[in-house]
Amino acid sequence: MTAPQHLPYTIAGRELVAQVPGMRVQILTLEKDERVPWHYHSAVHDIFICIEGTTIVETKAPRTRYELAPGEHCTVQPMTAHEVTSKDKNGCKFTIVQGVGEHDYMQPKS
């Protein structure tokens, strides 16, 4: 699993809920202007579950935009470039479940 300190971005909050080989669950907090920049994973799915605010998950191929309200979720498949932001001025908080497999953080070209 890629360790948070090795990621090329910083965000307001990151709480590790659980981690076992091949799977990780975290709660992430984004302030209004923060983002998890475009990236993809070779093997793992990302499951996003909104807790507070409106979490925006966008994918490139296929081009999709999810606006998640508290309690709503979406899944991003491996090899799908995606970005996560907040719609609200107060930011957002969401749970992310990553697995099953080896986690990597790949940045798409262009």
C-alpha positions, 0 to 999 in steps of 0.5 A, spaced: 500 500 500 502 506 498 503 510 504 500 517 505 506 521 506 509 518 499 503 521 496 504 528 491 498 532 495 496 534 502 489 534 504 486 537 511 485 530 514 486 523 513 484 518 518 486 510 518 480 506 520 483 499 518 488 496 514 490 489 512 494 486 506 491 488 500 485 493 503 485 499 506 479 504 509 480 511 511 476 517 512 479 523 508 477 531 509 478 536 504 477 543 505 473 547 499 479 548 495 483 542 496 483 536 491 485 529 490 488 530 483 488 526 477 490 519 478 489 511 477 490 505 481 493 499 477 489 493 481 485 496 486 478 499 486 476 505 490 469 506 493 467 513 496 462 514 501 460 521 502 459 523 510 459 530 510 458 536 505 458 534 497 463 529 495 465 530 487 468 524 484 470 525 476 473 520 472 476 520 465 474 514 461 469 513 461 467 521 463 463 521 469 461 526 474 458 523 481 456 528 486 455 524 492 451 527 498 451 524 505 450 516 505 451 516 497 457 512 494 460 510 488 466 505 485 471 507 481 474 501 477 482 499 477 485 503 471 480 509 471 483 516 472 479 520 477 479 526 481 476 528 488 474 535 490 468 538 494 462 542 491 461 546 498 465 552 501 465 548 507 469 542 504 467 535 505 468 528 508 468 521 505 470 514 507 474 511 502 475 503 501 481 501 497 482 494 495 483 488 494 490 488 491 496 492 491 495 499 492 499 504 487 498 511 485 499 513 478 499 519 475 496 519 468 500 522 462 497 529 460 
